């Protein structure tokens, strides 16, 4: 992107990152309860309320618009920077869990990882701290906030296939998918069907830029972790009534 478009892109990114009114957090789980169950390598999905979150959720047909990688924290303090994320305006940074205190979140945990492999994934993401967000299609995302076109579901994902091939650029789900693919950990089936320019259906390998935040929720290889259940929730105990 030339300097003019880069400046416009940054201004648009700041605008799209602004929160929208009327957001409701459905869970009453405390941050400390969430922190107590998080394990290094977990993926934290966020149901964002910014303008760009609206566009991403529309195009992906998913509740989740953002993804972070939990790198571990000692002690387990929600205020300690422990999540690696690709922020639209700041690039790849580490943030505390408390940043998402007012949002609905979901924990997705990989299954069967050795400690060595887990550390390799985290180190891969850490090595990209300081990289910047790929703003090449920020203008396309903005267009969907102004007027949502009638796009068939099968084509919507293609509209947010991020990634310019530049090693210093990243987005949230692309960064995490690339980290997991670096060790060969599966997320979704490796082959996907797409239509070429002639309208013919072809099968191609799934690139890490094809992944969106909701894919970690859909993946059969990640377990959904809910703090309330991890603490041993009992319906009967919660609704027990003293007969006296």
N, C-alpha and C positions, 0 to 999 in steps of 0.2 A: 504494500500500500504506500502511495506517495505521501509526503508530509501533510498535504491538505486533507486527503481522505483519512489519514491517521488521526488528525486533530478532530475532524468531524466524527470519526468513529469513537474517539474517547469521550467527546461530549454526549454522543448518543448513548454510549454505555453508561455514563453517569445518570442520564435521564431514565434509562430502562431499569436501573438498579434501585430506583426509589420505591419504597413500599406503597402498597395501595390500601385504602381504608376498608374496614369491614371484615378483616381476617379473624377467624376463630380457631383457637387451639382446643382440640377436642380432648386430649389426654391431660390428666391431672398428675401424672407421674413426675416426681421431683427430679431435678438434674442430678442430685447425688445418687438416687436410685438407678438412673441411667448409667452414671459413671461407674457404679459398683459392678455392673454386669458387662461393661465393655471390655473387650480383649483386643490386643494388638492385631491388626489385620482386618478388623471389622469394618464394614462400610456403613456409614450413617447417611441415610437418605433424608432429604428435607422437602417438606411441602411448602415452598416459598410463596411469598405474596407480592413480589415485585412485578413490574410490568413485563420483564423478560420471562419471569416464571410462568406468567399467563400464556405467553407464546409457546414456550417449551412444552407445557402441559397439554396445550391444544394440539400441537403437532405430534406429540408422542402418545396422546390419548392415555395419559398416566397421571396419577396424583403427585408423583415425585418429580421435582424440577431441578434438584441439586444433589450432589453426592460428595461425601468427604471420606477420607481414609483415616481411621484411628491409629495413630502411631505409638500409643502407649503414654502413660503418665505416672510419675512417681513423685509425690503421692497422688492418688486418684482424686485430683482436685478439678472441679468443673471450670475453675478460673485459669487453670494452667493451659497454655497452648499445647494442644494434643491432636488436633485434627489437621490433616493436610488437605487443602482444597485449592481449586483454581478459581479465583475470584475475578469477576468480569472487569473490574477496574484496577485491582492491585496485582493480578497475576497469581502465581502459585505461592501460597503463604501457609503459615501455621496459625490456627485460631483456637481459642478455648471453646469447649462445649457450650459455655454460657452464652455464646453468640446466638445460639438457636433456642434459647430458653422459651421464647414465645411462639415457637413453631411446632407443628406436628412433625415427628421424626420416626424413622424406622431403622432398626439395626439388622443388617444382613451379615451373616457369619459364614465364611468359607469352612468347608468340612474336610477333615483329613489332612490338614497342612502340618508339616513338621515345623519345629521352631526355626530351623535353619531356612526353610523355604519362606516362611512368614517374614523373617528378618530381611531376606533378599527383596521381597515385594516392597516392604517399607523403605529400605535403603534406595530402591529404584525411584520411589516417589520423592524421598528427601533430596535426592541428587538434582531434582528439577525445581527446587525452591528458587524463586526469583525469575522463573520463566514467565512469559506474559500470555494473556488470554488471546486466542485467535479471534480477531474481530472481522475476518473477511466476510462473514455472512450476517453481521450485526444489522445491516440494512434490510436484509430479507426478513429477519425476525421482527424488526420494527414494523415492516409492512403488514404482518399478520395481526398486529395490535390495532392498526388503523382499519383494516377491512379483512375479515377472515374469508378467504375464498373457499369455494366448494371443491375441496381437494379430496379425492378418494383416499380412504384410510391407508391403502397399500402404498401410496405415493408420499404420504406425509413424512415418513422417516427419511426418505431421500432428501427432503428439503432441509434437513439439519444434519447432513453428513459433514461433520466438522473436520477440520484438519487441512492445513495448507501444505503439509510436508516439511515445514520449517521446524527445526529441532528446538527452537526457543519459544514455541507457541504451544498452548495446551488449553483444553477445556476440562471441566470437572470430571465427567464420565469417561472421556477419552484418556485422561491421565491415569485413572484407576484401572481401566480396562487394559491399557498398555502395560501397566505394572504387573497385573495378573497374567497377561499373555507372555510376559518375559520369562515366566517360569513354567509356562504350558498349562496353567490352571484354566479349566473350561468355565465359560460363563453361559453362553447359548450355543446351539449347534454351529459348527465351524463353517458350514456352507450355507449360503442364502440364495434365494431366487430373486432376480431383478429383471427389469425390462430394459433392453438396450434401445438405442435411438431409432431402430427400425421396428420397435414394438415386439421384438422377439424375446422370449423368456430365456435367460441364461443363468447358469449356476456359477457363482464366484466365491472365493474364500471370504469369510467375514473379517474385515479389517478392524483394528481397534477404534478407528474413527466412526464406525457404524454403531457404536454402543451409546445408549442414552441412559439417564439415571434409573428409569423404571426397569431396565433389563436386569439389574441385580436383584430386584424384587421378584421378577419372573423366573430367574434362573433356578433350575432344579439342583444346582450345586451349592447354593447358599441357604442356610437355615435362618428363618426369621426369629429373632430373639426379642421377647417382650418382658421388660423388667418386672411387671406385676406378676406374671406367671413364674418367672425365675425365682421370685421370693416365696413361692409356694402358695399361691392364691387358692382359697377354698370358698366356693359359693355358699356351702352350708354354714361354714363358720362365719362368713361375713354377714349372713342374714339370720344368724341364730337369735331366737327370741327367748328371753327369760320367762319361763312359765308362770313365775310368781307375779 
